[in-house]
């Protein structure tokens, strides 16, 4: 009887050990550590940026990167910087000019600076594109005076940047602004309800491609002249000259000189180094795969490396860039 009881106790102990072990195994995500959960702010739910973030989240899970990402929809730009500063997001997608203003406490962040802001990666370049129709007679930027021009939805990054350009070049009070987004704007241009559409986004972008490919619509791009580019890049050093090459859009057999600025991922300084390292490593390893599902990743240029100016890079990002030989030698 005693032997039986002793055997039963041992069996029970073994079962308990197995149960506890299995529970720990599942809790830790198998043989590795539990994935790190991140709140990841992109732009509006369903937007191109949001889809890009969702594709990255899925890719991280697929390849066992160790990151469990929840993508947050937002109005992007200003809101994302506030989400990061307030600890409501761990990583945010944003245009460099807003990140810079937030870091230094300028512009819309005079009373909401974030000196703990850190750069992670240069994700893409947003390019100023101005689309019109041949029949409007608009051939250069100054021809927009007196015309109905789509400048973006109020409060959005596109709107803020378009108005910044128009104000700097003395056109803000000379156009008839149509405050709708560029997708709606391209539809309005196709229907001849507006004269031109200004956008600040990746190229080629889908709304413009569809417009150029529409039968009976003679769409064209207009650019900036050398003086206009010099004014903008002098006032705003984060703008750089950009050339949209021929055949970017159907039937566009000419190059267009304009400006662009970086768009990147940012975090706070206290995000663990190993987490940021995993983020950058996953982006560089899997962006060709992600490009098959997201136009955002199709525009990722790994050669840009850590070239975002002024804002310090996170140590986890620096570690990766040094490993692959992209970090500049001091």
PyMOL commands that set and color helices and strands:
alter all, ss='L'
color gray80, all
select helices_A, chain A and resi 2-27+48-62+77-85+96-104+107-109+134-136+141-144+157-168+182-190+206-212+226-235+273-291+295-298+302-304+315-323
alter helices_A, ss='H'
color red, helices_A
select strands_A, chain A and resi 36-41+67-72+91-95+117-133+148-150+176-178+196-201+219-222+240-244+256-268
alter strands_A, ss='S'
color yellow, strands_A
deselect
rebuild
show_as cartoon
